[in-house]
Amino acid sequence: MNFSEPFKLSGLLGRFSPDGKCLASCVQYRLVVRDVNTLQILQLYTCLDQIQYIEWSSDSLFILCAMYKRGVVQVWSLEQPDWHCKIDEGSAGLVASCWSPDGRHILNTTEFHSLGQGRADSRSSARDVLFLTSRDFSSSRVLELDGSSKVLPCSEPACVVQERGASGGVAGQLRITVWSLCTKSVSYIKYPKACQQGVAFTKDGRYMAVAERRDCKDFISIFVCSDWQLLRHFDTETQDLFGIEWAPNGCVLAVWDTCLEYKILLYSLDGRLLSTYRAYEWSLGIKSIAWSPSSQFLAIGSYDEKVRILNHVTWKKITEFEHPATIANTKTIVYKEVEKSPSVETERLSFPPPRALASSLFSTQSKYDVSQVPVSLQYIKPAADRANPKMGIGMLAFSPDNCFLATKNDNIPNAVWIWDIQKLKLFVVLEQLCAIQSFQWDPRQPRLAVCTGNSKVYFWSPAGCVSVQVPGEGDFQIVSLSWHASGDSMVLLSKENFCVCYLEREEVK
C-alpha cells in the first residue's frame, strides 16, 4: 500500500472521473485536474469565485463547478480547454446544480421571487447566460428561452443571451431549469420540493423523478430524460415528503416521509402504489435508506436505532437489526482498536530524525484486538432539546456483492456494524477510538474502508481488519474517502488536503 504526497484542497471537493482516468480537486476558486496514475496536472481552470460543488459529466468530458453564493455555474471541457460555459442565475438564488445522465444538460434549482410581466429593469430577477465557445461554435447560435430568443452579434466567439420577465413567479418558490449545452435550449420544471433528496435518476439514465409540493400536497413527476417530456404525475400519501430514491434496476421508486412520521411508500414506474410500510407511530421515524445492488432488499434506518429489511417480492419486513450498547452474542466478532507504541530500532535512528519519520514516531499508532464478549460499547444519550438529535441509524450501505450491510448508530458513534445479509444476523462490530466520519465499500469486492477524523484509514474484509497510518508531515485528519471504480486506489480527504492511497495488486485481489 502506497500513499501520494498531500495536495491542497478546499471544501472536501475531490472527485474521480467516471472513466477512472482523472482526479478533480478544488483549491478555493481553482479547479485542478490530475492524471490518476501519475497525479500530474492535466488542466488548471480558474473560476469566478470560490467553488462550492463539483460534478463530472457521465462521459468524463466536462466538469461542472457551482458557486452557490454567487449564483453562477461554470462548465469546463477537458477536450477543448479554450471552451467553457457560464450560467449566471443572478438574483434568482442558486440552490443546487447537477448533470443529467447524458452529460449534455445541466439542472439548476433556483429560488426565484415574483416577477413583473415584461419588465426589463436590470434590478428584476434576470437570468444572464454567457456561453464562451470555441471557434467551431457559430456566433449565430441562439438560446431559446420560453419560446423567445435574442441573437447578439459578436466578433469574438461569445454570445450573451438575457432572459427578462419570466412568467409564473411566486415569492420564495423553487424551480428547476434544464439547460442544454448542445442546442442552448431551456426547459423549466415548476414546483420542485425543497427537501434533502428531491431529484432522482434511474441508474440507466432514462428517467428522472422529481418531488413536488403544491397546494400543501406532495406529488411525484417522472420525466423522460431524452426529451424532458412528462411521463407520469401522481400525488403521494405523505404529510411532508423528505426524500426519493430509485431501486438500482429502475423499476421501483422509494418515497419516504418526514422524520416526524414513519412511512415509506413504493411506487412503480407508471405511478402505481405497490406498498406502504409503517413500523410504528407517534415517534421519530426514518433517518436513512439504502437499496441493495440487486434491488432485492431495501434497508430502512430509523431513529429507534433499528434497521428494517424489506424484500422485493411482498415488500414486507423480513427482519430487523437492533444496535444495542452491549454485544453478547458469542458468534459476533468484535474488533477493538487499541493504541500501540511505534517500534523503531533506536541504534539505527539518526538524530534529529527526518521530518516524515519524526511525524510517524510521535503520532499515535493503533491496531485491532479481538474482544471477548460481552462487550459494552460507548453509548451517548442525545440532547432532547436540540434539533436533528444525534440518534438512530445515520449511515448504512450494502456491499457490492449484496452479502453485507454496514451501518452506524449515531447513539454509538465509535462503532461500525457489519451484518451478514445471507444469514440475516450480526457478523462483525468495529469499535474505534474515535467517532466514525465516513465509510464506503470497495466497488469490486466486499471490503470496507473507514475513517474517523485522524490520520489513519481502516480496512475490513471477511479475512480481518487492519489499521493503516498515512505517512507524511503534520496531522492529516481524514474526514471523507472515496474509492476508485477499479478498487485499486482511493482518495482520502481532509479539510485542507487530500492524498491518494494506492493498493497493491495482491491486496486488490
N, C-alpha and C positions, 0 to 999 in steps of 0.2 A: 504494500500500500504506500503510495507516494502522494505528497501534497505540493501544490504550487505555492509560490510566494503570495502573500496577501496583496490585494489591489483595493484602491479606494472605492467606496460605494456610498450611496445615499438612498434612503427610503426603502431599503431591502429590495431594490429593483435589480435583480439578476435573473435572467431567463435563458434557458437553452432554446435554440430554434427547433421547430418541429422535425426538420430533417436531420437534426443532430450535428450539423457542421459548424454552427456558430454559437457564441455566447454573448448576449447583450447585457450591458450593465450601465447604470447611470451614476454620474457624479454631478450633483446639483443640476445645471442646465445642459450638461453634455451627455450625449449618448455614445457609448463606446461598444463597438462590435469586434469580437476577437475570434480567432480560429480556435476551435475546441481543443485540438491536439497540441498545438504549439503555444496558444494564448497570445500570439502575435496580433497586434491591432490591424484589422482589415479596413475598418471605416471609423471615422470620428465625425459626429454631427453635433451642431450647436443649435439648441432650441431657444425660443424667445424668453423662457422663464424656467424656474425650477420644475423638473419633471416629477409628476406625482404618480404616474401609472404608465406602464409599457405593455405592449402585447404584439407578438409576432402574427403575421398572416399565416394561414394554414399551409401555404406553399413556401414559406420562409423567404419570400422575396421582398416583403415590406415590413416595416416596424411602425407601429402606432405609438405616439407619445402624447399623453394627455396632461394638460396643465389646468386643473380644475379652478384654481383661484383666479386665473386669467381668462378662463372660458375659451381656451384655444386647444385644438388638436393639430398636431403636425405628423405627417406621414413621410417616411424616408424609404428610398429604394436602394437595395443592395446592388442590383444590376446596373442601375443608372444613378450614380451618386449626385449628378447635377440636377436630378429631378426631385421635387418634393411637393407635397400638398399641405396646405394650411386651411383649417376650418376655424373661423372665429365666430363663436356663438354670441359675442357681445354681452349685452346686459341680460340675455336670456337666462344665464346661470347654468353652466355645465355641471351635471350631477354624475354622469357615468359615460363611458365610451368603450366600445368593443368592436371587434371584427365580426362580420358574418362568416359562415363556414367557407364560402367560396373565396375569401381573401380579397374581394374587389368591392365590397360595400362596408361602410362604417356606420354603426348605430350609435348616435349620440342621444343621451337622455338629458333633457333640459327642463328647467323650471322657469316658465315664462309668465308674464303678467298681462293684464288686459291691454289690448292694443286698439288704437283708433283706426277706423277704416280709411285707407288711402293716405295716411299721414306719411310725409316724407321727412319729418323732423328727425335729425340725427340723434336726438335725445330719446326717441321712442325705441322700442325693443327691436332693433335692427339686427339682421344677420349678415355679416360680411364674410364672403368666401373668397380666398385668394389661392389660385392654383398656379404654382410656379412650375412650368412644364419644360420638358426637354424639347429640342428642335423638331422632333418627329411629331409633336402635338401642334396642330394648326391653331393659330390665334383666333380663328373664326368659330371654334367650338363654343357652344353656349351651355349654360347651366340652367335647366328648366326648373322653375320654382312656382308651384301651384298653377301651372299652365301658362305662366308668363315668363319672359326671359329678356335679358339685355345682353347685347354684344358690345363690348367696349373695344374699339380699335386700339392696338398697341403695337409698337415697333419691336418691343422686347418680347421674349417668349413667356408672357404672363397675361392672364385675364382676371379681371376683378368683376364679380357679379354681386350685386347687393339686393337683398330682399327687404321690402318695406311694407308695413301694414298687412302682415299676415292675418288671416282670419281665425276666428274661434278661440280667442284668448280669454282665459279666466285666471284671476289673480292667484298665483301660487300653484298653478296646475302643472303637471308633468306632461311631456310629450317626447316621443321618440322620433328622431329624424334619421332616415336612411339615406346616406349619401353614396352615390355610385362613382367610383374612380374611373370607370370606363366611359359611361355616357354622360357623366356630370348631371344626371337627373336626381331629383329629390322626392322621397315619399315620406308621408307622415303617419304615425300611429298615435292616436289620441288616447288619453285616459290611462296610461300605464300606472300601476300602483307603486307607491313609494314603500317598498319593502326590501328586505335584505337580499332576496333571491327571486326577483320578479320576471326574469327573462331566461329561457332555457332552450337550447338547441338539441335536436336529436344527434346521436353520435355520427350518423351518416351524413349529417348536414342538410337534410331535405326539408325539415320542418322546424319552425320556431314557435314556442308557446310564450305568451305574454300575459301576465296577471294584470287585471284592470280593476279600477274602482270608479263607479259612477252611481249617483243616486243612493249612496250609502249601502251599496251592494257590491259583492265581488264577482268578477267574471274572468273567463279564460278565452283568449283568442288564439287560434292556431293558424299560422301563415305558411304558405309555400315559399321557401327561400329563393327559388329560381326566379320568381316574378313578383314576390311580395303580395300575392293575392290571398285574401282571407279564405281559409278552408272551413273552419268551424268557429262558432262563437256560442258560448253557453255560460250560464251562471253556476256558481259553486255554492254548496251548502256550508259556507264558512261565515263566522262572525267578523273576523278580521284576518284575512289570508296573510300568511307570513312568508311562504316560500313554495317553489315548484321545482321539480326535477324529473327528467325523463329516465326511464329504465334504459340500460345500455342497448337493448335491442330496439328501442324506439317505439314500442307498442303500447306502453303504459306510462301515464303521467301521474306522479305523486304530487298531491296538493295538501299542505298542512296548515293548520290554523295557528292563531296567536298562542303564545305560551300560556295565556290565561285559560285556555280550553284545550284539552287533549282530544284532537280529532285529526285524522288523516284520511283523505279521500283518494281513490284510484280511478282514473278515467282512461278510456280507450282513445285511440287517435281520432275517432269520429265523435268524441264527446260523450259517449255513454258512461254512466257511473257504474263501475264494476264492483266496488265495495267501499264501505266506510268502516273504519276501525277506531274505537274509543276504548282505552284501557281503564279509565276512571274519570270521575268528575270532581268539580269543586276543589281543584288544586292545580298548581303549575303543571303544564303539560309537556309538549315536545320541545326538545332543545336541539337535536341534530338527527339527520337520517343519512343512510348510505345504502346504495344498491350493490348487490354482489355483481361481479363482472359478467356472470352468466345470466343475470336478470331473474334468477330463481328465488332469491331471498331479498327481503327489504328489512334492514336493521333500523330500529327506531330508538334513539336515545332520549331519555326524558329526565325531568327534574327530580323524580323519585329515586334516582341513582340506579335505574334498571335499563337494560336493553331488551327490547322485544323483537323477535324474529317472525316475520310473516312469510308464508310460502306463496308461490306464484300460481298455484292451482286453485285453491279456495280463498286465498288472501286472508286466511285465519292465522292466529298466533300458533306457532309450533313449539316455542319455548321462550323463556325469559331468563336473562343473565343478571344476577344480582352482584353488587360490588360491595361486600361487607368489609369492615375495617379489620377483621380477623380472618386469616386464611387457615382453615382447619383441615381441609381435605388432604390426606396423605398422598394422593395421586397428583396433586398440583405441585409443580416445581416453582420455587421462589428464588430468584436470583437477586441477591442484595449487593448493591455497590458499596464497597468499603475503601477507605483511603489506604494507600501504601506509600512507603518512602522510596524515592528513586535510588536505584542501586548503581553506583559508579565506582570503578576501581580508582581509588584515590591516589595510588602511586603513579598512575598514568595521567592524572589530571594536572594540566598546566594552570598556573595562577598568574594573572587572572584568567578564568576560562573564557572561551569565545562567547559572544553575547547570546547567540542562539542556544548554546549549551547551558549557559547560565540561566536562561529563561526556563528551560526544561528542568534544571536542577531544583529550582526553588518553587516551581509550580506543584500543586497537589496532584499526584497521580492516583489512579484508582484501579480496582479490579473487581471481579464478581465472585462472591461466595454463594454456595447453595445453602439456604437457611433451612433449619429443621422446623417443620410445622408443629404446633400452630404458630403463626407469625402475626403480630399486631402491626398494622400499617399506621402511618401518621395521618390522623383524621382532623380536618379543620371544620369547625362549625361556622357556617356562613352568617354574615350580619343580616338580620331580618329586616332592618330599617333602610337597606340600600337597594337601589335598582340593579337589575342584572346580577343577582347573587351568584357567587362562586360555588355553585352546587349542581349536581346532576352530570349527565354524560355530555361533555362538551366536544369530544373528538371520537370518531370511530371510522375505521377503514378496513375493507376486505383486502386480502392478499390476491395477487393476480390469478392464482390457480383456484380460487374460491375455497381454499382449505382452512384459512384462518381469518379471524376478525380481531383487530386491535382496537382497544377502547381506552378512554381516560375518564375517570370520575373526578370532577372538579373538587369534590369534597376531600379526595385523597390525591393531591396534586403531584406527588412524587412517584406515582405508580403507573405502569402500563400493564394492561390486562390483555392477554392473548388467548383467544378461545378457539377450540377445535370445532369447526363447523360440521365435520363429518360425524363426530361423536356428540356434538352439542353440549360440550362441557368445558370448564376452565382448564387450560393446558399449562400456561406459564404466567407468572407475575414478575415484572421487573421493578424492583424497588430501588429508586435512585436517591442520591444525596440531595439533589436539587429538584425543583419543580419542572415538570415536563413542559417544554416550549413548543415542540413540534415533533411529529413522526411521520414517516412515509415509507411505503413498501417499494422494494425493488420491482420495477415493471416486468422483469423477466423471471423471477423466482421468489419463493417465499422467504424473503429476507427483509427485516425491518430495520430502518435507520432512525435513531432517536437523538435529539439534542435537548439540553437542559439549561442553556444560558451560560455555560462555561466553555473552556477551550478543548472539550472532548466531544467525540462523536461515538455513539454506541450502536452496535450491530447485534441483532438477534436472528438466528435461524434455528431450525429444528436440531441442528448439531450443537448449539450452545450460544453463549454470549461473549462479547469482547468489548473492552473499553479502549479507545484509541485516542492518544494525546495528539493534538495538532501542533506540530513543531513551529518554531518561529519566535520572533521577538514580541514582547508586550503581551497583553491579555486579550486573546481573540475569543470573544464571547459569542458563541453560535446560538442564534435565536430562531433560525429557519434553515431548511435544507431542501434540496430538490434533486431527484435522480435524473441522469441522462437516460434517454429512451432505450439505449443499449444495455443499461445496467452496469456498465464498466467504469462509470465515474459519477460524481455528484458535486453540486456546488453548495458550499457552506457559507451562510450569510450571517454577518454581524451587523450592528447598526452603522458601522463606519467602514467596514471592509468585507471582502469576500475572498475565498480561495477555492480551488478545485481539488477534490480528492480523487485520485486515480487508483482503481483497484487492479491488482494483478490478475492475469488471465486465469490462473489457478483458483483465485478467490471468486472470480465471476462464475466459474463452472461449479 
